[in-house]
Structure formats: structure tokens, C-alpha cells
Amino acid sequence: MAQQAWAGPLEQIEECRWRIPREYKHGMRVDGEIIADETLVEHIRHDQALEQVANVATLPGIQSASLAMPDIHWGYGFPIGGVAATDPAEGGVISPGGVGYDINCGVRLMRSDLDTDDVVPRLEPLMNHLFKKIPAGVGQAGPYRHHGRGMRELLQHGVRHLEKIGFATRNDVEHTEAGGKLLYAQPDRVSDRAKTRGEDQCGTLGGGNHFLEVQVVDEVFDHQAAAAFGLRVGQVCVAIHSGSRGLGYQVCDDALKLLRNAPRKYGIALPDRQLLCAPVESPEGEAYLGAMRSAANYAWANRQLLMWQAREAIAQFFGRDWQSLGLELVYDVAHNIAKFEDHVVAGKKKVLCVHRKGATRAFPAGHPEVPEAYRAVGQPVLIPGDMGRESWVLAGNPAAMERTFGSTCHGAGRVLSRTAAVKHAKGRRIDRELAEKGIVAKCRQWKGLAEEQSEAYKDVGVVVGVVHRAGLARKVARLRPIGVVKG
């Protein structure tokens, strides 16, 4: 059933900033603020995502504004593309709806020393080889097994555990957000059911919008940043988009049951029961955080193992070791996560719990959490498009710290539901349409390509243009797809 268009108040305050005044709805503690231009606002009004922005503004301890990025669309509790920071010292809450079911769904980019001419003549067999080697699709198992003490180490230490056992390099660790490990993870908070679901899924893509994509750097906009990131025109790269698989889904499901009575217990009035939450400094809040951090560590390990398999597959295909092919990680960023970070609010430095759901961290040059190699230019921000249009590498700007708690968009943002996309694709061969654009697509089911067709998404170039004009992140490089593996 189609959602009714939103008809509430929306005031333009700058070229790319809009406001839902806190007077709109009883209980709003702060304004809602949306980063968008006039064209995107018309798309955004088509569902109830803006009502969710207003609902998030009622959460205890929320700071400054309930924020939405230009790729916003309707989600569970929070909108996808939503950002909210709460202050634990002011009764601030943690909400699983502000993280989502796919905890630490995110994207990483691996560069190479290969050029277009090295790959395009052999693209079809290369994509066949990657499709054979990369576990993709719902229920697909990977070659790695984690149980008992091994699972505990993975949940506790993420990519750093993989470095210890030989499946990650020091460079991989240093170029992953948070070093691939959230501190204070509590594996004992993760249910046995979640651990069982995750035993054979670390190192698998899964289904839905997850992918492995072979891309070519098409244009460079910021030559200093591109050089720091090791990117150049004509270079072949590999992007990987996946998350915490069944383990993360189960952690979220378990948390929603755990928190069912928390709002009543702590006197929290919620306009939407999907915003279930608990104070950060409560037994329920601490339990969810311990499990969520563990799932986040699992997701970083998942993408690391996917990249490791891609390295091995590409090396095997070209008959050279991966080091000689320059298959090095540029960066890995989380899209669905809650983290404790230092931010300045009204001139006062605070430690805040920042929820990013379908949003990407975008820290600027000089920030201590930006890897040393990139500190002069800012954090790489990876924005995947749909499989028929370009992806982007951006760099974080100071304005993101001032306006959005160091956050920006995470992708294009859906405009068609998966059901509507399948209906729109009836009678079509999406793989052939992509082939006409020079893109080789491999997928286990026709439905997977139908759900992820370009028409299901906003134009990522427009979304990126908005965050660039708003000053949250600046354009560094554009990458066009030439091959994609989907579940």
C-alpha cells in the first residue's frame, strides 16, 4: 500500500537546508532539519519520512536538531538517512530504530594498480570468476566458520582479530572506521541464536541492496585528496557493500523485545512504538549497546573477509599476487551505527551518542580519528550509487561537524519500494539493459536485479551535489560501474 504524502510544515532556511519547527508536534524537543534542495524535497514529501524526523525530535536528551540527509526515505522508527545525537548526561537515550536491523551495514573501497585496458577486454570472465568465488545471496554460507572462542574474539575485536589470524593487514585495520573495532563490545550480550546465525555468514554479501562492484575512476575533482586516497582517472577499484547479516538482524530483534517495557519504566512518551529506547545509562541501554557494538565488529569483519576473498580471486584471475596488483583498502565506513563521539553544542564540548541510520561519518581534515595518511585532506566518504549509475568518493568538511555531528548522506535513497520496483521491471531484462551500458551484472535471481534497478533510486549525483553545496563533504572522485555481483 502506498504511503500518503506528507503535508506538514517545511520551511526553507538556506539553499540546501529545511526546517520542521518544533512547534509542529507536541513533545518535539528540537527542530527537524533536512539537508536537501527543492527538487529532492518534492521526492522526500512522497512518504512519511518527514513525520519520522519529527518523531525522533521527541527523544529524551536529543541535541540541536533531528537531522535528515538528502537520501532520506521512510524506515523503521527513524527514517533511513536520519541522524540524531543524544546526551547521556541529560537522560539521553539509545534507540535500536536509530541504528536499524542491519547493524553496521556499510561500504568499503579497494583500489588497484589495474587500468581500464587491463580489465575491460576480460570483464565477462572476470565477473564470472568473482561471482563464483564471492558468496552472495540470501542464506549463502561462506568458507569461514566462527564459533565458540573464535566467535567471541570476532565480536570483541572485529578486524583486529582477523589481523591476528592472518586475514587482515595493518593497513586494512588503519583504514577502517574506528580501526574496525568498537570498544566495550560485550559478546555475552549477543544471544546464542544470533551467534548461530552468524557462524557461517562472516565473509558473505547477502541479498537486497548488498553488492560487490568493479568500478573505474571516471573523473577527479579534488586532486590533492584523490592523490592522498591513491585514486587516479582510469584506475580500476572494487567496492563492497554489506553488513552484519543474520547476526545483526537477530541482535536488533532481540533488543526490541528487551526494550519493550523500557519507555514505560523510565517515563518516556513515544509518538511511535518503533522508537523503542532506553536511557544510555540504564541496564537496558547498556545491554543493547554491548550487543550492538559486537554486531558492528562482526560487520567490519564481514566486509574484511569479503575483500580478502576478492583479493584472492582477482590475484588468481590475473596470475599475480594481490600485493603486486596494488589491491589496497582506501577506506571502510559504517552506515548504520551508534557511536560515542566528542561534539560541540552551543559552545560546550560534550560526549554524545550519535545515531547514524543510513548516514555516513564525514570527519574533516585534522580530526584525530581520521587516518594519518588522510589527516591533511579529511576522511574518505564513500557514497555508492545504484548499479547502473556512478558512485562517489567525497572528503569530510568542517561544516559537517558544525551542522550534522560530522555526518553526510550514505547513498542515493530509494524512491520505489522493492515490490514496486519488481512490478516496474515486469517483462524486462535488467541484466541486458545494464550490458548495453557496458556493465556486466551477475545475480542469482532476476528479482534481485529488478529490485535494485536504477529507477528504484534517486540520482546519486543530485544527492551528492546537495551535500557538496551544503559544505558537509566535497567531491573528490566519481567512479562508474563496469561489473556487479549481487545476491
Beta strands, then each sheet from edge to edge (+ up, - down):
strand 1: 11-14
strand 2: 17-20
strand 3: 31-35
strand 4: 65-73
strand 5: 80-86
strand 6: 93-94
strand 7: 106-111
strand 8: 211-220
strand 9: 236-242
strand 10: 278-279
strand 11: 328-334
strand 12: 336-345
strand 13: 348-357
strand 14: 360-361
strand 15: 380-383
strand 16: 391-396
strand 17: 407-408
strand 18: 440-443
strand 19: 473-486
sheet 1: 1+ 2- 3+ 4+ 5- 13+ 12-
sheet 2: 6+ 10-
sheet 3: 11+ 7- 9+ 8- 19+ 16- 15+
sheet 4: 11+ 7- 9+ 8- 19+ 18+
sheet 5: 14+ 17-
end
